[in-house]
Amino acid sequence: MTSESPEHRLKRLKMRSGHRGIKEMDMILGPFADKGLAALSGDELDLYEAMLAENDHDLYAWFARRIAPPPEYDALIGRIAKTVGFG
């Protein structure tokens, strides 16, 4: 199995970020992917990709601070929110 190039990974994650299950998450994650995704380290990209696998309604509740996000996502959610001016 060949490993994915960094460019391909970013492109794939950008696509997944802007085409979510609910429009609210498209409007948060899509702009972040355009503005801030390339600045993430490899470990942060791994965490971001894991976060993308979470349920969109849970993600939105975390971003809206309706419920506390899992500790592993808290700093990343804060970074994303700051980058896109959400919250």
C-alpha positions in Angstrom: 0.0 0.0 0.0 1.4 3.4 -0.9 1.3 6.2 1.5 -0.8 9.3 0.8 1.1 12.4 -0.2 0.7 15.4 2.1 -0.9 17.4 -0.8 -3.4 14.7 -1.4 -4.2 14.4 2.3 -4.9 18.1 2.6 -7.1 18.0 -0.5 -9.0 15.1 0.8 -9.5 16.7 4.2 -10.6 20.0 2.6 -13.2 18.1 0.7 -14.5 16.3 3.8 -14.5 19.6 5.7 -16.7 21.4 3.3 -19.1 18.6 2.5 -20.5 17.6 5.9 -23.9 16.2 6.9 -25.2 19.6 8.1 -24.8 23.0 6.6 -23.6 24.6 9.9 -20.6 22.4 9.9 -19.9 23.1 6.2 -19.8 26.8 7.2 -17.3 26.2 10.1 -15.0 23.5 8.8 -14.9 24.5 5.1 -13.5 28.0 5.8 -11.1 26.6 8.4 -9.8 24.0 5.9 -9.2 26.9 3.4 -7.5 29.1 5.9 -5.8 27.0 8.5 -5.6 23.3 7.6 -2.1 23.6 5.9 -0.7 25.1 9.2 -1.5 22.0 11.2 1.3 19.6 12.2 1.1 16.0 11.3 -0.2 15.1 14.7 -2.8 17.9 14.6 -3.9 16.6 11.1 -4.4 13.2 12.6 -6.5 14.7 15.4 -8.5 16.8 12.9 -9.1 13.7 10.8 -10.4 11.8 13.8 -12.6 14.7 14.7 -14.1 14.7 11.2 -15.3 11.1 11.9 -17.5 12.4 14.8 -21.2 13.0 14.4 -22.0 16.4 12.9 -24.6 17.2 15.5 -22.1 16.5 18.3 -19.5 18.6 16.5 -21.8 21.5 16.3 -22.8 21.2 19.9 -19.1 21.3 20.8 -18.4 24.4 18.6 -21.5 26.2 20.0 -20.4 25.2 23.5 -23.7 23.6 24.3 -21.8 20.7 25.6 -18.1 20.3 26.4 -16.0 18.7 23.7 -13.9 15.7 24.6 -10.6 16.9 26.1 -8.6 15.7 23.1 -10.6 18.0 20.8 -10.9 21.1 23.0 -7.8 23.0 21.9 -8.4 22.1 18.2 -12.0 23.3 18.4 -10.9 26.5 20.0 -8.3 27.0 17.2 -10.8 26.4 14.5 -13.4 28.7 16.1 -10.9 31.5 16.4 -9.7 31.0 12.8 -13.2 31.3 11.3 -14.6 33.8 13.8 -17.1 31.4 15.3 -18.3 31.9 18.8 
